[in-house]
Amino acid sequence: MSHADLRCWGVYRELAHSPGRETDDAEILRATGEILAAEGYAVSLKTPDELPESPSDSDVPPFLFVMCERVAIVERLAAWERSGARIVNRPYGIRNTDRERAIDLLTRHGVPFPESALVATSAGPAVFPGACWIKRGDVHSTQDGDVAFAADADALSGHLARLASRGIARAVVQRHVPGDLVKFYGVAGLDDPAQPSWFRWFYHRDQVLSKHPFDERVLEAATTRAAAALGLEVYGGDAIVSEDGAISVIDVNAWPSFALFRAEAAARIAALLAARFARAAVRLGTAR
C-alpha cells in the first residue's frame, strides 16, 4: 500500500456515553492507535464532533476503528462503510447493542439471557411479578437512573415514569437473576469469529460474592455467541453466574474500556484491526 492507503481514523466515544470512564475509554483507543502507527498506519484520533458531515471520497480514510455510539454519528459511519471504508466495530453492530434491538437478536441466537420485554415507558403497569431491572431501551447508560432495580410493581412503575419524564420512550424490563456479577472482555478471532482471539473475565466490584463455581468455557462460549449475534468484534459486558453455575448474559457493549487489561487488550485489538484492514485492502486491490 501507499502511505495514503494506510490512512486510519480512530474515533473516541462521546463523553456523555462514558460516565465515569472518560479517561479509560480514551486510553484504550490511544494505546491501540499507537500500536497500529508502529505497524505503519497513518493514524489520526478524532472526537465524533471532529468528523466531517459531508465528506468527499478523499476525506474519509479506508480504515476506521471507533468507539462512538451516537445514532447520527453511527449512521454517518454506515454511509462511509457503504462507500468502501472498513470499520471496526461495524456500524450495524454498534446499533445492535441498543437494548431494544439486542433482546430480540440474543433470543433468536440462543444466548442465555434473562426474560426481558421492551415496553413503553408511558405504559406503567408491571411486566414481571417480583424483582426486575429497568434499563433505557436505546443507548447504554449515560447517567444515574438509566439502569435501576425494582423490587416490586410500584418501584417499576416509578422508574418507568422517571424515564418517560426525560423523554425516553422505551425501556427494557429484565427479570432479576440472583448470583455473582461478572464482567467480560473479548476480541473476535482473526480467522474464526466463533473462537475469540482473546477473552478475559473478572468479578464486578462492590458486591458480596458467593463465588459460585462455573465452567469458564461456558461463559466464553455464551459471550462469544452474544457478540456474534450482535455483529461485534471488540466487545465486553456483564453476566450473572447463578448458584447452579448457569450463565446469564445481561449486557453486551461495543468496545468497552478494557481498563484492567489495557496493554494486553490494545495489542490484541490492534492485531485484529491489522488483519481486518489487510483483508479489506486485498479486496480493494490496494495491498502492498
KEKE-3310 file (N, C-alpha, C; in steps of 0.2 Angstrom, whole numbers, plus 5000, padded with zeros to 4 digits):
npx = (5004:5002:5007:4996:4986:4986:4980:4971:4958:4954:4941:4935:4924:4909:4909:4897:4893:4902:4901:4910:4920:4928:4942:4948:4941:4947:4960:4962:4959:4969:4980:4978:4979:4992:4999:4995:5000:5014:5015:5014:5003:4995:4989:4975:4967:4951:4938:4920:4913:4923:4922:4920:4905:4899:4908:4920:4925:4938:4941:4938:4946:4952:4951:4944:4943:4932:4924:4913:4895:4883:4868:4866:4880:4884:4876:4881:4894:4890:4886:4898:4904:4897:4902:4914:4923:4932:4927:4929:4921:4909:4896:4883:4883:4887:4875:4866:4869:4860:4847:4834:4835:4844:4838:4830:4839:4848:4840:4835:4847:4850:4856:4860:4850:4842:4824:4816:4808:4802:4796:4784:4788:4778:4768:4767:4761:4766:4777:4784:4781:4788:4805:4815:4824:4826:4830:4835:4829:4836:4851:4866:4870:4870:4869:4864:4850:4847:4849:4840:4835:4821:4811:4798:4781:4776:4789:4794:4784:4787:4800:4799:4791:4799:4809:4801:4798:4810:4810:4813:4807:4805:4809:4818:4813:4819:4820:4826:4840:4847:4864:4882:4890:4898:4911:4915:4927:4931:4939:4936:4940:4954:4953:4942:4927:4919:4928:4935:4950:4955:4951:4944:4939:4931:4927:4914:4916:4911:4901:4894:4901:4897:4904:4900:4904:4908:4909:4922:4923:4910:4905:4914:4910:4896:4897:4904:4895:4885:4891:4894:4880:4876:4885:4898:4915:4925:4922:4912:4905:4892:4888:4878:4882:4874:4868:4868:4878:4874:4875:4870:4869:4869:4871:4878:4892:4898:4915:4922:4930:4941:4949:4956:4965:4973:4985:4987:4975:4975:4985:4980:4968:4973:4980:4969:4963:4973:4973:4960:4960:4970:4964:4953:4960:4966:4954:4950:4961:4972:4983:4999)
npy = (4994:5012:5026:5034:5025:5019:5026:5030:5032:5034:5034:5043:5038:5047:5059:5060:5047:5040:5039:5041:5034:5041:5044:5031:5025:5034:5031:5017:5018:5026:5019:5008:5014:5018:5006:5002:5013:5010:4999:5005:5012:5027:5035:5045:5052:5056:5066:5062:5074:5080:5074:5074:5081:5081:5073:5072:5058:5057:5062:5053:5041:5024:5015:5013:5014:5013:5020:5027:5031:5038:5040:5047:5049:5036:5032:5040:5034:5022:5025:5029:5016:5009:5015:5010:5010:5002:4997:4995:4993:4987:4998:4993:4983:4991:4998:4988:4985:4993:4991:4989:4983:4973:4963:4955:4949:4942:4933:4926:4920:4910:4914:4913:4922:4933:4933:4946:4961:4973:4989:5002:5017:5025:5017:5010:4999:4984:4972:4960:4949:4952:4955:4965:4973:4989:4996:5009:5009:5012:5018:5014:5016:5033:5041:5042:5033:5027:5014:5004:4996:4987:4982:4978:4980:4994:5001:4998:5005:5018:5020:5018:5029:5040:5038:5041:5054:5060:5060:5048:5035:5021:5006:4992:4979:4968:4952:4949:4941:4931:4930:4929:4944:4945:4953:4954:4954:4954:4949:4946:4931:4930:4923:4914:4919:4913:4908:4917:4928:4933:4933:4938:4938:4945:4947:4958:4974:4980:4971:4958:4943:4926:4917:4907:4891:4888:4884:4891:4890:4889:4901:4909:4904:4908:4922:4924:4920:4929:4941:4938:4937:4950:4956:4961:4964:4968:4969:4969:4966:4961:4947:4935:4923:4910:4901:4887:4887:4891:4902:4918:4930:4947:4960:4967:4976:4987:4989:4991:4999:4991:4992:4986:4978:4985:4986:4973:4971:4981:4977:4965:4970:4978:4969:4962:4973:4975:4963:4963:4975:4973:4962:4969:4978:4969:4965:4977:4978:4985:4981:4980)
npz = (5000:4997:5007:5009:5007:5019:5028:5043:5054:5071:5082:5096:5110:5114:5126:5134:5134:5141:5156:5170:5165:5156:5155:5154:5143:5133:5134:5130:5116:5112:5115:5107:5094:5094:5093:5080:5073:5074:5066:5054:5050:5046:5058:5064:5078:5083:5089:5090:5086:5078:5066:5048:5041:5028:5019:5005:4994:4996:5008:5019:5027:5022:5032:5048:5066:5080:5094:5096:5098:5096:5088:5076:5072:5070:5060:5050:5049:5044:5031:5026:5026:5017:5006:5005:5015:5029:5044:5061:5077:5066:5060:5060:5070:5081:5083:5086:5099:5106:5117:5114:5102:5104:5113:5105:5096:5103:5109:5098:5094:5103:5115:5132:5142:5153:5155:5146:5142:5130:5133:5133:5141:5145:5148:5161:5169:5178:5172:5175:5189:5205:5208:5196:5183:5176:5161:5151:5134:5122:5120:5130:5147:5152:5162:5180:5184:5172:5172:5183:5198:5203:5216:5217:5210:5211:5212:5200:5191:5195:5191:5177:5175:5178:5168:5157:5159:5156:5142:5137:5127:5127:5137:5143:5152:5163:5170:5187:5190:5202:5209:5206:5199:5185:5174:5157:5144:5126:5111:5094:5084:5073:5061:5063:5069:5079:5088:5100:5099:5110:5127:5143:5160:5175:5192:5196:5205:5221:5227:5236:5236:5231:5225:5216:5209:5192:5174:5165:5151:5147:5150:5141:5129:5129:5129:5118:5108:5110:5106:5093:5088:5089:5080:5084:5085:5094:5111:5126:5142:5154:5165:5174:5186:5192:5206:5203:5194:5181:5167:5163:5151:5153:5148:5133:5126:5114:5111:5125:5140:5144:5155:5166:5159:5149:5141:5137:5130:5120:5112:5107:5101:5091:5083:5078:5071:5061:5054:5049:5041:5032:5025:5019:5011:5002:4995:4990:4981:4984:4991:4999)
capx = (5000:5005:5006:4989:4981:4986:4977:4967:4955:4951:4936:4933:4917:4906:4910:4891:4892:4907:4901:4915:4925:4931:4949:4949:4939:4951:4967:4962:4959:4976:4985:4978:4982:5000:5002:4994:5005:5020:5014:5015:4997:4995:4983:4973:4962:4946:4931:4914:4912:4928:4921:4916:4897:4898:4915:4921:4928:4945:4941:4937:4952:4950:4951:4942:4941:4928:4921:4907:4889:4878:4865:4868:4887:4885:4873:4886:4899:4887:4886:4905:4905:4894:4906:4920:4928:4932:4926:4928:4916:4904:4891:4876:4885:4886:4867:4863:4869:4854:4844:4828:4837:4848:4835:4827:4844:4851:4835:4835:4853:4850:4861:4857:4848:4836:4817:4816:4802:4803:4789:4783:4789:4772:4763:4766:4760:4771:4778:4785:4780:4794:4811:4817:4829:4823:4835:4833:4829:4840:4858:4868:4869:4874:4868:4861:4843:4847:4848:4838:4832:4814:4809:4790:4777:4776:4795:4794:4780:4790:4806:4797:4788:4805:4812:4796:4799:4816:4809:4815:4800:4805:4813:4819:4812:4823:4819:4832:4843:4852:4870:4888:4890:4905:4912:4919:4930:4933:4941:4935:4945:4956:4950:4936:4924:4916:4933:4939:4957:4957:4945:4945:4933:4933:4921:4912:4917:4905:4896:4895:4902:4896:4909:4898:4908:4906:4914:4924:4922:4903:4905:4917:4905:4890:4898:4906:4889:4881:4894:4892:4873:4875:4889:4903:4922:4928:4916:4913:4898:4891:4884:4877:4883:4869:4870:4869:4883:4872:4877:4865:4872:4864:4873:4884:4894:4904:4922:4922:4937:4947:4954:4961:4969:4973:4990:4986:4969:4976:4989:4975:4963:4977:4981:4963:4962:4978:4970:4954:4961:4974:4959:4950:4965:4966:4948:4950:4966:4977:4988:5006)
capy = (5000:5018:5029:5037:5019:5016:5031:5027:5036:5031:5039:5042:5038:5053:5060:5059:5040:5037:5041:5038:5030:5045:5043:5024:5024:5037:5027:5011:5020:5029:5013:5004:5018:5019:5000:5002:5018:5007:4995:5008:5015:5034:5035:5051:5051:5061:5065:5062:5081:5082:5070:5079:5080:5079:5072:5069:5051:5058:5064:5048:5036:5017:5011:5017:5010:5018:5019:5032:5027:5042:5037:5051:5048:5029:5032:5043:5029:5017:5028:5028:5009:5008:5018:5006:5010:4996:5000:4990:4988:4989:5002:4989:4980:4996:5000:4982:4985:4996:4986:4987:4978:4967:4957:4950:4946:4937:4927:4922:4916:4906:4916:4913:4929:4933:4935:4953:4964:4980:4992:5009:5020:5028:5012:5010:4993:4979:4967:4954:4949:4951:4959:4966:4979:4993:4999:5013:5004:5014:5018:5011:5021:5039:5045:5039:5032:5024:5007:5004:4990:4987:4976:4977:4984:5001:5003:4998:5010:5024:5020:5020:5036:5044:5038:5045:5062:5063:5059:5041:5032:5014:5003:4985:4977:4962:4949:4949:4934:4931:4927:4933:4948:4945:4957:4950:4957:4949:4951:4941:4928:4933:4919:4911:4923:4909:4907:4923:4928:4935:4933:4939:4940:4946:4949:4966:4976:4982:4966:4952:4937:4919:4914:4900:4888:4888:4882:4897:4889:4890:4909:4911:4902:4911:4929:4924:4919:4935:4946:4937:4939:4957:4958:4964:4960:4971:4969:4967:4966:4958:4941:4933:4916:4908:4896:4881:4888:4893:4908:4923:4936:4953:4966:4967:4983:4988:4992:4994:5002:4986:4996:4981:4974:4989:4985:4967:4971:4985:4973:4960:4973:4981:4963:4961:4978:4975:4958:4965:4980:4969:4958:4974:4980:4964:4965:4983:4978:4990:4978:4981)
capz = (5000:4998:5013:5009:5008:5026:5032:5048:5059:5077:5084:5103:5112:5116:5133:5138:5134:5145:5163:5175:5161:5151:5154:5152:5136:5128:5134:5126:5109:5111:5115:5100:5089:5094:5090:5073:5070:5074:5061:5048:5048:5047:5062:5067:5083:5082:5093:5085:5083:5073:5059:5043:5040:5021:5016:4999:4995:4998:5015:5023:5025:5020:5038:5055:5072:5083:5100:5096:5099:5095:5082:5070:5070:5068:5053:5045:5048:5039:5024:5023:5025:5010:5001:5004:5021:5033:5051:5067:5075:5061:5062:5062:5077:5087:5084:5088:5106:5109:5121:5110:5096:5107:5116:5100:5092:5108:5110:5092:5093:5108:5120:5138:5143:5157:5152:5145:5137:5128:5135:5133:5147:5147:5149:5168:5173:5179:5167:5179:5196:5208:5206:5190:5182:5171:5158:5145:5128:5117:5121:5136:5152:5151:5169:5185:5183:5166:5174:5190:5201:5206:5220:5216:5204:5212:5210:5192:5188:5197:5187:5170:5174:5178:5161:5152:5160:5152:5135:5134:5126:5128:5141:5143:5159:5163:5176:5191:5191:5208:5208:5206:5193:5182:5168:5152:5138:5121:5104:5089:5081:5067:5056:5065:5074:5084:5093:5101:5099:5117:5132:5150:5164:5182:5196:5196:5211:5225:5228:5241:5232:5234:5220:5213:5204:5185:5169:5161:5144:5145:5150:5135:5123:5129:5127:5111:5104:5111:5102:5086:5087:5088:5075:5087:5085:5100:5115:5133:5145:5160:5165:5180:5187:5197:5211:5200:5189:5175:5165:5160:5149:5154:5144:5129:5124:5109:5113:5132:5142:5145:5160:5170:5154:5144:5137:5134:5126:5115:5107:5103:5096:5085:5079:5074:5066:5056:5050:5045:5036:5027:5021:5015:5006:4996:4992:4986:4976:4986:4996:4997)
cpx = (5004:5003:4999:4984:4981:4983:4971:4964:4953:4947:4934:4926:4915:4907:4903:4890:4898:4907:4905:4920:4929:4938:4951:4947:4944:4958:4967:4962:4966:4981:4985:4980:4989:5003:5001:4999:5012:5021:5014:5008:4998:4988:4982:4967:4958:4940:4926:4913:4917:4927:4918:4909:4896:4905:4915:4924:4935:4946:4942:4943:4949:4948:4949:4941:4938:4925:4914:4901:4883:4875:4867:4875:4887:4881:4878:4892:4896:4887:4894:4907:4903:4898:4913:4925:4927:4932:4925:4927:4912:4898:4884:4877:4884:4878:4864:4864:4864:4850:4838:4829:4840:4844:4832:4833:4847:4846:4835:4841:4855:4855:4857:4856:4842:4830:4817:4810:4804:4796:4790:4784:4782:4766:4761:4765:4766:4771:4780:4783:4787:4799:4813:4822:4825:4829:4832:4834:4834:4848:4860:4868:4873:4873:4864:4853:4842:4846:4846:4835:4825:4812:4802:4787:4777:4783:4796:4791:4784:4796:4804:4794:4794:4809:4808:4797:4805:4815:4811:4808:4800:4810:4813:4818:4814:4822:4826:4834:4848:4858:4876:4888:4897:4905:4916:4922:4932:4935:4940:4941:4947:4954:4943:4932:4921:4921:4937:4946:4959:4950:4947:4939:4935:4927:4920:4913:4911:4900:4898:4895:4901:4902:4906:4902:4904:4911:4915:4923:4915:4902:4908:4912:4899:4891:4900:4900:4885:4884:4893:4885:4872:4880:4895:4910:4926:4922:4917:4906:4898:4887:4883:4879:4879:4872:4872:4875:4881:4874:4871:4869:4867:4865:4879:4885:4899:4910:4922:4929:4943:4952:4959:4966:4971:4979:4989:4980:4971:4980:4984:4970:4967:4979:4975:4962:4967:4975:4964:4955:4965:4969:4955:4954:4966:4960:4948:4956:4972:4983:4995:5009)
cpy = (5006:5021:5031:5031:5017:5021:5028:5032:5032:5036:5038:5041:5045:5053:5058:5051:5036:5039:5038:5035:5034:5044:5036:5023:5028:5033:5021:5013:5022:5023:5009:5008:5018:5012:5000:5007:5014:5002:4998:5012:5023:5035:5043:5049:5057:5060:5065:5069:5083:5079:5075:5076:5077:5078:5070:5062:5052:5060:5059:5043:5029:5013:5016:5012:5014:5015:5023:5028:5031:5040:5041:5050:5041:5028:5035:5038:5024:5019:5027:5021:5007:5010:5015:5006:5004:4999:4994:4995:4991:4993:4998:4986:4985:4997:4994:4981:4989:4991:4984:4983:4972:4961:4952:4946:4941:4931:4923:4918:4911:4908:4916:4920:4929:4935:4943:4955:4971:4983:4999:5012:5023:5023:5011:5003:4988:4974:4960:4954:4949:4956:4959:4972:4982:4997:5003:5009:5006:5013:5015:5017:5027:5043:5040:5038:5028:5016:5007:4997:4991:4981:4974:4981:4991:5004:5003:5003:5017:5025:5022:5027:5041:5044:5042:5052:5065:5062:5053:5037:5025:5011:4996:4983:4969:4958:4948:4942:4934:4928:4932:4937:4947:4950:4953:4955:4952:4953:4945:4938:4931:4929:4916:4915:4919:4907:4914:4923:4930:4935:4934:4940:4941:4948:4956:4968:4978:4977:4961:4946:4930:4915:4907:4897:4888:4886:4889:4896:4890:4898:4911:4910:4906:4919:4929:4924:4926:4941:4945:4938:4946:4960:4962:4960:4963:4972:4968:4967:4963:4952:4939:4925:4914:4902:4889:4881:4890:4900:4912:4929:4942:4959:4965:4974:4983:4992:4995:4997:4998:4989:4992:4978:4978:4987:4978:4967:4975:4981:4968:4964:4976:4975:4962:4966:4977:4969:4960:4970:4977:4966:4963:4977:4976:4964:4971:4983:4983:4987:4979:4974)
cpz = (5000:5005:5014:5010:5015:5031:5037:5053:5065:5080:5092:5104:5114:5124:5137:5138:5138:5153:5167:5171:5156:5149:5151:5145:5131:5128:5130:5118:5108:5110:5109:5094:5088:5091:5083:5070:5069:5068:5054:5046:5050:5051:5065:5072:5083:5087:5088:5082:5078:5066:5054:5042:5033:5017:5009:5000:4997:5005:5020:5022:5024:5027:5044:5060:5077:5089:5100:5096:5097:5088:5076:5067:5067:5061:5048:5044:5043:5032:5021:5022:5019:5005:5000:5010:5025:5040:5056:5073:5070:5063:5064:5069:5082:5088:5087:5096:5109:5111:5117:5104:5099:5109:5111:5097:5097:5109:5104:5091:5099:5114:5127:5141:5147:5153:5152:5141:5136:5129:5134:5140:5150:5149:5157:5171:5173:5174:5170:5186:5199:5206:5199:5189:5176:5168:5152:5138:5123:5118:5128:5141:5151:5158:5174:5183:5176:5167:5182:5192:5204:5209:5219:5211:5205:5210:5203:5189:5189:5192:5180:5170:5174:5171:5156:5153:5157:5145:5132:5134:5127:5133:5141:5151:5159:5170:5180:5191:5197:5206:5208:5199:5191:5176:5164:5147:5133:5115:5099:5087:5075:5061:5057:5071:5080:5089:5094:5101:5106:5121:5139:5154:5171:5186:5196:5204:5215:5225:5233:5237:5235:5230:5219:5208:5197:5180:5165:5154:5142:5145:5143:5129:5123:5127:5120:5106:5104:5106:5095:5084:5085:5082:5078:5086:5091:5105:5122:5136:5152:5160:5172:5181:5193:5201:5208:5195:5182:5173:5162:5158:5150:5150:5140:5126:5118:5112:5120:5133:5142:5150:5163:5165:5148:5139:5133:5128:5119:5109:5103:5099:5090:5080:5075:5069:5060:5051:5046:5040:5031:5022:5016:5010:5000:4992:4987:4981:4978:4991:4994:4995)
residu = (MET:SER:HIS:ALA:ASP:LEU:ARG:CYS:TRP:GLY:VAL:TYR:ARG:GLU:LEU:ALA:HIS:SER:PRO:GLY:ARG:GLU:THR:ASP:ASP:ALA:GLU:ILE:LEU:ARG:ALA:THR:GLY:GLU:ILE:LEU:ALA:ALA:GLU:GLY:TYR:ALA:VAL:SER:LEU:LYS:THR:PRO:ASP:GLU:LEU:PRO:GLU:SER:PRO:SER:ASP:SER:ASP:VAL:PRO:PRO:PHE:LEU:PHE:VAL:MET:CYS:GLU:ARG:VAL:ALA:ILE:VAL:GLU:ARG:LEU:ALA:ALA:TRP:GLU:ARG:SER:GLY:ALA:ARG:ILE:VAL:ASN:ARG:PRO:TYR:GLY:ILE:ARG:ASN:THR:ASP:ARG:GLU:ARG:ALA:ILE:ASP:LEU:LEU:THR:ARG:HIS:GLY:VAL:PRO:PHE:PRO:GLU:SER:ALA:LEU:VAL:ALA:THR:SER:ALA:GLY:PRO:ALA:VAL:PHE:PRO:GLY:ALA:CYS:TRP:ILE:LYS:ARG:GLY:ASP:VAL:HIS:SER:THR:GLN:ASP:GLY:ASP:VAL:ALA:PHE:ALA:ALA:ASP:ALA:ASP:ALA:LEU:SER:GLY:HIS:LEU:ALA:ARG:LEU:ALA:SER:ARG:GLY:ILE:ALA:ARG:ALA:VAL:VAL:GLN:ARG:HIS:VAL:PRO:GLY:ASP:LEU:VAL:LYS:PHE:TYR:GLY:VAL:ALA:GLY:LEU:ASP:ASP:PRO:ALA:GLN:PRO:SER:TRP:PHE:ARG:TRP:PHE:TYR:HIS:ARG:ASP:GLN:VAL:LEU:SER:LYS:HIS:PRO:PHE:ASP:GLU:ARG:VAL:LEU:GLU:ALA:ALA:THR:THR:ARG:ALA:ALA:ALA:ALA:LEU:GLY:LEU:GLU:VAL:TYR:GLY:GLY:ASP:ALA:ILE:VAL:SER:GLU:ASP:GLY:ALA:ILE:SER:VAL:ILE:ASP:VAL:ASN:ALA:TRP:PRO:SER:PHE:ALA:LEU:PHE:ARG:ALA:GLU:ALA:ALA:ALA:ARG:ILE:ALA:ALA:LEU:LEU:ALA:ALA:ARG:PHE:ALA:ARG:ALA:ALA:VAL:ARG:LEU:GLY:THR:ALA:ARG)
# end
